[in-house]
């Protein structure tokens, strides 16, 4: 949702205003921009799409070969999954299946994430020195203070999320939900202020906000498909023993395999005594299959 609101470009501009003028500045700015985007994204693909469209052409413009520019962006964006507070789907699965607070996962991931980005910054500096590259001229860089103030409202949901996770110690699901609500309020306010500034109607700003929120929810649902698949596959594996004695397993098995129901392993039955007269099992060992 932050990306749809324009936070991705804000983080890129902020990184370039700070590091763009140094040796190999676009690559260093790509590292910082990917780290900032990774704090709110948790998806390496979304990170590449958000920052790479800006950073890769700029890296090529100062002398980086195209394959090295792409490699820098991919490495930075992939590490964005490690950057708290919003990390990849694996972090939420770790917290769920290890019965840990999400804050504990954040504490464990923070130092490795920071070290990985420091290493990437150093690598890009060595590569720029080897290639003899320079930074972007200062007159072509955005000013830091106006750039920072222009998008400072994007920090509100991020700080609110950190407050929910670190201070209040709420679950990741509740903290993310409340941060989404805060951002859903910020987006219309931002669009209405922008509309007033450029003499646009309030109705247009409201419809734009609805479209942005809708697109963000759709993108978020698509990004969560991998997480849902991991959780469901794990759940199926854990409940496989129970499903083999369930009505649904029997209904799915019989059309595919035209044979009699085999006794459930370990139930001590050598015949089909656990089946009802209609041929369906009475769910041995899985009394809570329906709830």
N, C-alpha and C positions, 0 to 999 in steps of 0.2 A: 504494500500500500504506500509506503514511503517512496518507492521507486516511481509509482504512478503519479505521485504528487510532485515529483521533480527533485527528490533528495539525491538521486544518483548523480545528476549533472552538478548539483551543488557540491557534493563531496569531491568530484573531479576538479571543479574550478578552485575549490579551497586548497586541494593538494598542489595544483599548479601554481597558485599564488605564493605558496610557501617554498616549493622545491624546484619549480620550473627553471629558475635561473642558474642552478648549480650544474656542474659537469654531468652530462647525461641526464639533465633534469627531467625530461619527460618520463624516463624509465623509473626514476625515484618517485615522481609524482604518481605513476601508475601503481607502485607498491603501496604508497600511503592511501590513495583513493580506493584501491581494492580492499585494504584493511578497514577503512571507514565503512565502505559498503558492506563488507562481510559482517560488521557488527549488527546490522539490521536485516541482512538478507538470509544468510545460512545456506545459500544455494550457489555453488560454483558456476553453474551455467548462467544463472541470472546475473551473477557478478561480471562474467565475461561480456555478456550482452550490454550491461549497463555502462561499464567503464571502458571496455575494449574499443567501442566505436569512437571514442575520443582519444584514448591514449596511444593506440597502435599507429594511426596516421601521424601523430606528433612525434613518436619515437622514430618512425621512418624519415620524417622531415629533418631531423638533426643528425642522421647518419646511421642509425641502427639498421642492419639488414632485416628484411621482412620476416625471415624465420626466427631471428632472435627477438624481434619485437613481439611476435606472437608467443614465443616461449616465455618471455617475461610476464606477459599478461596472463597466460594460463597458470603459471606457477603462483602468481600473486592471488588470482581469483580462487584457485583451488584451496589455498591456505585460508581463504575467507571463511571456510566451513569450521575452522578451528577457533575463530575469533569470537569470544563472548561479547554480549550476552546471548545473542541469537546464533546458534551453531547449526550444524547439519542435523538431519533426521536421526543419525546414530546417537547423538548426545541425548535426545529425548528417550530413545529406546534404552540407553544405558541407565538413565535415571529410573525408568519404569521397571525394568527387569532386575536391576540390582537393588531396588527398594531404597534409593538414595534421593535426597533433596536435590533439585536441579542446581541449587547454589553450590553444592559440593562438586558437581561436575564442572561448573564454571571455575571454581578455584583451582581444580586440577588442570584445566585447559589454558588458563590465562598466561602463565609463564611460558609454556611451549609455544603458544601462538605469538607472543611478543618476540621471543627469540627467533622464531622462523622468519618474521618480517624484518628483524634487524639483519639476519643473514642475507635475505634477499636484497636489502638495501646495499649491503657491502658488496654483494656479487655484481649488482648493476653498476656500482662505482668502479670496480675493477675492470669490467667490460668496457665502460666508457673511457677509462684511462688507456686501455689497450688499443682502442680504436681511435683515440685522440679526439673525442667528441666534446662539444661545448653545449652550454645550456641555451635556452630560448632567450632572445633579447628581452630586457626588462620592459621595454615599451610595448611588447606584445603580450605581456602577462597581466592578468587581472590584479587589481589592488587587493591586498589581503583584508584590510579592515572593512571596506564596503562589501566585499564578497562574504565575509563572515557574518556581518549584520544582516545581509539580504536573506539568508536562509537560516537564521538562528532559531526560528520556530520549529525547524525540523529536529532540533535537539530535545524539544519538550517531550515527545513520546518516548524517545530513547532514554532520557533521564528518568522519566516516570517508570519505565520498565525496569531499569536498574534499581530504583527505589523499591519497587514491588518485590523484586527477587532478593535483594541484599538486606534491606532494612525490615520489611514486613515479613519476609520469608514465605511468601505465597508460592503456590505451585506454579510451574511454568505455564500451564494451560490458563489459569486464572490471570496471571500477570500479563500474558500475551493478549488475552481477551480484553482486559481493561485498557491496555495500551492501544489496541485497535479502536476502541470506543473514543479514546482521546484524539487519535489521529482522524477519525471520522468527523470529529467536530472541527479540527484544525483545517481540513481540506476545504470545506465550504467558506470558512472565514477568509482563508488565503485567496480563494477565487473571487469572492465578493470585493475584497480590497483591491485586487488587481483589476477587476472590472471597473471600479470607480476611478482608478488611476488612468485607465485608457478609454474612458467614456463608453463603456459597454453596459448593457442592461443587466440588472440583477437576475432576471430569469435565465439569461444565458449562462451566468456564473453558476446558478443552482443546477441547471441541466448538465453542465460540464462536471460539476462535483459528483452528481449521481453516476455519470458515465465512468469517471475515474474510480469511484468506490466499487462499482460493479465489475469493472475490468480487473481491479486489484483482488477482489474476492475470487474471481474465476482463475486468475493466475495462481493465487495461493492454494486453491483446491487442486490445481494441476500439479503444483510442486509437492503437495502432500501425498500424491498417489504412491510414490516410492515408499514413504513411511508406512502408509496403510498396508501395502503389500507385504512389507517385512513383518509387521505385527500380525497380520492374518495368517501368513505362512507359518509363523512360530506357533500361533494358537492352534492351527490345524494339526501341527505335528504333536503338540502336547496333548491334544484331545483325540488323537487317532485311535487310541485304545477304546475310548468311549464311543466314538462314532462307529466303530466296527460292530458294536452291539446295538445300534440305534435303528429306528425305523427308516430314517433317511438313507442310511448306508444300504439297507436291504432294498429299498426302492430303486436306488441307483445301480446296485450291483446286479440284480436279477436280469434287467434288460440287456446288460452287457455280457454277462456270463450265464449261460443257460445251464446252471447246475444247482444242486441243493445247497442250502445254507449249512456251512461248516460250524461245528461247535466253537465257541469263543475260546482261544487259548488261555489256559489257566483257570477256567471256571469249574474244572473238575467234572465236566459233562462229557460223556462218551457218545451221546446220542443227541437228538434234537428235542430233548425234554424241556429246554428253556424257551421253545417256540410256542406261540399261541396256536390254536387250531387253524387259524387262517394263514399260517406260515410266516408270520412276522415275529421278530424277536421281542422279548420283554425287557430289553435294554439292560443286560447284566452289567454291573459295575459302573453304571452311569445314570444314577437316579436324578441328577440335576441337569440332564442334557437340555431341558427346555428352559432353564432359568439360570 
